[in-house]
Amino acid sequence: MATLKANIIFRGKIECVTGLHIGGGTEKLEIGGVDSPVIRHPHTKYPYIPGSSLKGKLRSLLEFALGTVDEKGEPSKAEEITRLFGLGANEKGNSNIGPTRVIVRDCHPDEETIKMWKNEVDSLLLYTEYKAENTLNRITSAANPRFIERVVPGSKFDFEIIYSVFEISKEYDTEKKINEDISRLIMSMRLLENNYIGKSGSRGYGKIKFHCSEPLVIKVDEYKTGGGNYAKYKNNATVDKNIGDITFTYKA
């Protein structure tokens, strides 16, 4: 039986260093001339970064870095990956590992970015930019132009990643294993800064930078009382660190 002991909160902002494209559906978007629109919130119409996209990229990069990539292209079932990111509903793995430790929220634009989109983005699109691209026929040299929608550089999105500390057994819940998990999670975020998220990273899209606050440990008793670090969590965090500077050790 798994018992929740604490949550470790990583939060801050994701800055788009280059234009970002995470694709959305085209059926209900009436934006003329855009071949590939970005995903948007259905009510506000603001672009956002889905938690599933961020989590999947962090997992993929960590699998490559740890040498656990599945030969068939399936998600890795290595313990150091599945402890953090979990298994699919129909997948089988080590039943002793317990619940997925990492929760990744959708990342929505901050107030400064929304103001910038509304007042400073000179574009025919709603809060975004056109990126014109061409493909050429190697035989005839005929051009095939297309227009990609991108979130503009300088946009910032609030992110929150939660690592849950569970008590399951002495084998799987030592401070050493918990800190190994956290170290790998931070490593995956550092890897992402030197990679990309979304589409067309090899063509310059999707470079991001993490701006972080200090990780915050909220123990179960603090959820009961509403005090301690839970009270701090309810206030805005001071975002003043780079992910490369984050060092963190959990102590029960």
C-alpha positions in Angstrom: 0.0 0.0 0.0 1.4 3.4 -1.1 1.3 6.2 1.4 1.9 9.8 0.3 4.4 11.6 2.4 5.1 14.8 0.6 5.1 16.7 -2.7 8.1 18.4 -4.1 7.0 21.4 -6.3 9.1 22.7 -9.2 7.7 25.8 -10.8 8.6 28.8 -12.7 8.5 30.0 -16.3 9.3 28.5 -19.7 10.7 31.2 -22.0 10.5 30.7 -25.8 14.0 31.6 -27.0 12.9 30.8 -30.6 9.5 30.5 -32.2 7.5 27.6 -30.9 5.0 25.3 -32.7 3.0 22.7 -30.9 0.2 21.8 -33.3 -3.5 22.0 -32.8 -6.5 20.8 -34.7 -7.6 22.7 -37.9 -11.3 21.8 -38.0 -12.6 24.8 -36.0 -9.9 27.4 -36.7 -10.7 30.1 -39.2 -7.3 31.5 -39.8 -6.7 32.0 -43.5 -3.5 30.9 -45.0 -2.1 28.9 -42.1 -1.2 25.4 -43.0 -0.3 24.3 -39.5 -1.9 26.2 -36.5 -0.7 26.0 -32.9 -2.8 24.5 -30.1 -4.9 27.0 -28.2 -7.0 27.1 -25.1 -10.7 26.6 -26.3 -12.0 29.6 -24.3 -9.3 32.2 -24.2 -7.7 31.3 -27.6 -4.3 31.8 -26.1 -1.6 29.4 -27.2 -0.3 27.1 -24.4 2.1 24.2 -23.9 0.3 21.0 -23.0 1.6 19.1 -20.0 1.6 15.9 -22.1 4.0 17.5 -24.7 6.4 18.7 -22.0 6.3 15.4 -20.0 6.7 13.3 -23.2 9.8 15.3 -24.2 11.4 15.2 -20.8 10.9 11.4 -20.7 12.2 10.8 -24.2 15.4 12.9 -23.6 16.0 11.1 -20.3 15.6 7.7 -22.0 18.3 8.5 -24.5 20.6 10.0 -21.9 20.3 6.9 -19.7 20.6 4.5 -22.6 17.2 2.9 -21.9 15.5 3.5 -25.3 13.4 0.6 -26.3 14.6 -1.1 -29.5 11.0 -1.2 -30.9 10.5 2.4 -30.3 8.1 1.9 -27.4 8.3 3.9 -24.1 11.1 2.5 -21.9 10.1 0.2 -19.1 13.3 0.7 -17.2 12.7 1.3 -13.5 14.5 4.7 -13.4 12.1 5.9 -16.1 8.8 4.4 -15.0 9.3 5.5 -11.4 9.2 9.1 -12.7 6.9 9.0 -15.7 4.9 5.8 -15.3 3.5 3.2 -17.6 0.6 3.2 -20.0 -2.7 1.8 -18.7 -2.3 -1.4 -20.6 1.4 -1.9 -20.0 3.0 -4.2 -17.5 6.1 -3.4 -15.5 7.5 -3.8 -12.0 4.5 -3.8 -9.6 6.7 -2.9 -6.6 7.5 0.6 -8.0 4.1 2.1 -7.1 2.3 5.2 -8.5 3.8 7.5 -11.1 5.9 10.1 -9.2 5.8 13.0 -11.7 2.8 15.3 -12.5 3.3 17.9 -15.3 0.7 20.6 -15.6 -0.4 22.4 -18.8 1.7 25.6 -19.2 -0.3 28.8 -19.8 1.0 32.2 -20.7 1.8 34.7 -17.9 0.2 38.1 -17.7 3.2 39.9 -19.1 3.2 37.7 -22.2 -0.6 38.1 -22.8 0.0 41.9 -22.6 2.9 41.6 -25.1 0.8 39.5 -27.5 -2.0 42.0 -27.5 0.0 45.2 -27.8 3.3 44.3 -29.5 2.8 41.4 -31.8 2.4 42.8 -35.4 0.8 39.9 -37.2 -2.4 39.0 -39.0 -2.8 36.1 -36.6 -4.2 36.0 -33.1 -1.2 36.5 -30.7 1.2 34.5 -32.9 3.3 34.9 -36.1 3.5 33.4 -39.6 6.6 31.5 -40.5 6.8 31.0 -44.2 8.7 27.9 -45.4 9.4 26.4 -48.8 10.1 22.9 -50.0 11.7 22.4 -53.4 11.3 19.6 -55.9 14.9 18.4 -56.4 14.2 17.6 -60.1 12.0 20.5 -61.3 13.0 23.1 -58.6 9.3 23.9 -58.2 8.5 25.6 -54.9 5.8 24.4 -52.5 5.3 27.3 -50.0 3.6 26.7 -46.6 2.8 28.9 -43.6 3.4 27.7 -40.1 2.0 29.4 -37.0 4.4 30.0 -34.2 4.4 31.4 -30.7 6.7 34.4 -30.8 10.2 34.4 -29.1 10.1 36.1 -25.7 6.8 34.5 -24.7 6.7 33.0 -21.2 4.5 30.2 -19.9 4.0 29.3 -16.2 5.1 25.7 -15.5 4.6 23.4 -12.6 6.1 19.9 -12.2 5.3 17.9 -9.0 7.3 15.0 -7.7 5.3 12.9 -5.2 7.1 11.1 -2.4 5.5 7.8 -1.5 6.2 5.3 1.2 5.9 1.8 -0.3 8.7 -0.3 1.0 12.3 0.0 2.3 13.6 -1.1 -1.1 11.8 1.6 -3.1 11.6 4.6 -0.7 15.0 5.3 0.6 16.2 8.9 0.5 18.9 7.8 -1.9 16.3 6.6 -4.5 14.1 9.6 -4.1 17.1 11.9 -4.6 18.2 9.9 -7.6 14.7 10.4 -9.1 14.9 14.2 -8.5 18.4 14.4 -9.9 17.2 12.7 -13.1 14.1 15.0 -13.3 16.4 18.1 -13.1 18.7 16.4 -15.6 15.8 16.0 -18.1 15.0 19.7 -17.8 18.6 20.7 -18.5 18.7 18.3 -21.5 15.5 20.0 -22.9 17.2 23.4 -22.8 19.8 22.0 -25.3 17.1 20.4 -27.4 13.6 21.5 -28.4 10.0 21.1 -27.7 7.3 20.9 -30.4 7.8 20.7 -34.1 10.8 21.4 -36.4 13.5 21.7 -33.8 16.2 20.8 -36.4 15.0 23.9 -38.3 15.4 26.2 -35.3 12.0 26.0 -33.6 11.2 25.2 -30.0 14.3 26.3 -28.1 13.3 27.1 -24.5 14.8 28.2 -21.2 13.6 27.4 -17.7 13.4 30.1 -15.1 12.8 28.5 -11.7 12.0 29.1 -8.1 13.6 27.0 -5.4 11.9 23.5 -5.2 9.3 23.5 -2.4 8.6 20.4 -0.2 5.1 20.3 1.1 4.5 17.5 3.6 1.2 15.8 4.2 0.6 17.5 7.6 1.0 20.9 6.0 -1.9 20.1 3.6 -4.0 19.3 6.8 -3.2 22.5 8.6 -2.9 24.8 5.5 0.3 26.2 7.0 4.1 25.8 6.5 5.2 25.4 2.9 1.6 24.9 1.7 1.0 28.6 2.7 4.1 29.6 0.8 2.9 27.6 -2.2 -0.3 29.7 -2.3 1.8 32.9 -2.8 3.7 33.7 -6.0 7.1 32.1 -6.1 10.2 34.2 -6.7 11.5 33.0 -10.1 15.2 33.9 -10.0 17.1 30.7 -10.9 18.2 28.8 -14.0 17.6 25.1 -14.0 21.4 24.6 -14.4 21.8 26.2 -10.9 19.2 24.1 -9.1 20.6 21.6 -6.6 18.2 19.9 -4.3 18.4 17.2 -1.7 15.3 15.7 -0.1 15.4 14.7 3.6 12.4 12.9 5.2 
